[in-house]
Amino acid sequence: MITAGHPFAPPAHEQAWIDTAVELAASFTETAGAYDESGELPLANLQALHRSGLDTALLPVEYGGSSLSYRSFGQIVRLLGAACPSTACIWVMHIGAAAGLVTRSAPDVARFYAAELIAGRRFCNALSEPTGGNLFLMPLQHAQPVPGGFALTGAKRFASGCEIADHFLINALVDDRATFFGLAADPSSMRYIPIWDTMGLRASRSQLIEFTGTLLRSDRRCPPSSGPHPNHIGAGLAFLSLGIADAALAALVSHARRRVIPTTGRPLADMQWLRFDAADVHSRLEAAGMYSHHMCWLADQNSPEFIPATMRAKQLANQIAVDAAQLAVRVGGASAGYLRSSPIERLFRDAQAGGLMAYSVEVCKDTIGASLLAE
Ligand SMILES: Cc1cc2nc3c(=O)[nH]c(=O)nc-3n(C[C@H](O)[C@H](O)[C@H](O)COP(=O)(O)OP(=O)(O)OC[C@H]3O[C@@H](n4cnc5c(N)ncnc54)[C@H](O)[C@@H]3O)c2cc1C
């Protein structure tokens, strides 16, 4: 874990926000299993996050926030990810969509979205398309010109928390160019199709949205981007996986200390195979964590290196989450790792999602490898 004073650690004056997240995470841990079981949205958690001031704090100062650093954001997502991964997933998307609309929009529209976030409205990303898969920034669906804007007929899928969203960050092709819009929820032209019966992150309720002539308003069209900039989704997703890895490692350590092997009379923790494997997972988690904090430091410097760093951090974090959860299942055995009543079993399922979410581990590796090997 990164220590205070380290250049990648959250700035000292933001410590109170980290303490707030620690407190919230403690209560979210209590209900994570029940939300997974019921598949209900963890609305109470999301409202508690808003009441704590964290949503607002992430906005830029000029829009009423505290310009909370990416270093703190990462640390907070990691704490939430360890406590309730579904809550962390929806929250990353909520902040990513809201901050994305504020930073991408013209100033008057940006002020509108900032005020909506401050007022507690909920935001969602509707970017992935059924045929587009991982390439969520390259929409394939065309929006057609109509009075007041462009009409979209089609679908977006896996939109975390969409059923409670007031506003969407959405993209579509306009004149063959990928274009972002802010879109208010419109029950007359949008329908949520309940596809989300999944292995993990069950309470994120990342449903399919069907659009029938939905108006993407011209005055909510985001101007063309001035280039790749740091963003909260790119930064946050690595930390969601790191949080799951933290929880899996903590669970396996706790079980290994308590479980006494009858033939030796000694705890499982004394077994050499476990010491080797635990050391391996722990060391790789430290390395993935340190690199992810470095990625956030780059974001705080507004460095163009942030983009390749998110890919490295994401694939390292996604992989260690899967490996830590896998080891936790082995250590827990059938009784503490495989039964539905075990938190390890949920962490194992939740750990699979990070590597599938865009950009997937394979897309990240392909991009990194291609750039490394290019002449
Ligand atoms: C829990 C969860 C929450 C999500 N939340 C949101 C959200 O809030 N908003 C949103 O818009 N989207 C969201 N998504 C969608 C997500 O970000 C991806 O866009 C989506 O999962 C990709 O589709 P697919 O999983 O069917 O994979 P596909 O893209 O079909 O991938 C299938 C396989 O092909 C590989 N592959 C695909 N393309 C390439 C390539 N170019 N190079 C190498 N390998 C490739 C993949 O790595 C994978 O192994 C969420 C997804 C999940 C799982």
The ligand as an ORCA input file, in Angstrom:
! r2SCAN-3c Opt
* xyz 0 1
  C     -19.531     -5.213    -15.475
  C     -19.566     -4.419    -16.730
  C     -19.952     -3.088    -16.673
  C     -20.001     -2.338    -17.854
  N     -20.422     -1.024    -17.784
  C     -20.537     -0.298    -18.919
  C     -21.084      1.028    -18.893
  O     -21.460      1.540    -17.831
  N     -21.211      1.700    -20.055
  C     -20.817      1.155    -21.255
  O     -20.942      1.819    -22.279
  N     -20.284     -0.097    -21.314
  C     -20.149     -0.833    -20.183
  N     -19.654     -2.124    -20.245
  C     -19.256     -2.668    -21.544
  C     -17.747     -2.925    -21.657
  O     -17.010     -1.783    -21.390
  C     -17.374     -3.465    -23.032
  O     -17.574     -2.519    -24.023
  C     -18.138     -4.687    -23.389
  O     -18.119     -5.599    -22.318
  C     -17.511     -5.329    -24.629
  O     -18.345     -6.302    -25.207
  P     -18.112     -7.851    -24.975
  O     -17.848     -8.009    -23.515
  O     -19.255     -8.583    -25.527
  O     -16.749     -8.198    -25.664
  P     -16.124     -8.269    -27.135
  O     -15.594     -6.921    -27.508
  O     -17.013     -8.959    -28.095
  O     -14.883     -9.206    -26.798
  C     -14.877    -10.631    -26.848
  C     -13.432    -11.090    -26.834
  O     -12.745    -10.548    -27.969
  C     -11.612     -9.807    -27.546
  N     -11.474     -8.638    -28.415
  C     -12.455     -7.783    -28.828
  N     -11.940     -6.796    -29.606
  C     -10.618     -7.040    -29.689
  C      -9.530     -6.376    -30.332
  N      -9.722     -5.269    -31.056
  N      -8.278     -6.883    -30.136
  C      -8.070     -8.011    -29.399
  N      -9.066     -8.688    -28.787
  C     -10.304     -8.211    -28.916
  C     -11.910     -9.394    -26.119
  O     -10.713     -9.167    -25.385
  C     -12.643    -10.626    -25.593
  O     -11.704    -11.594    -25.245
  C     -19.618     -2.914    -19.087
  C     -19.226     -4.261    -19.125
  C     -19.194     -5.020    -17.978
  C     -18.756     -6.451    -18.058
*
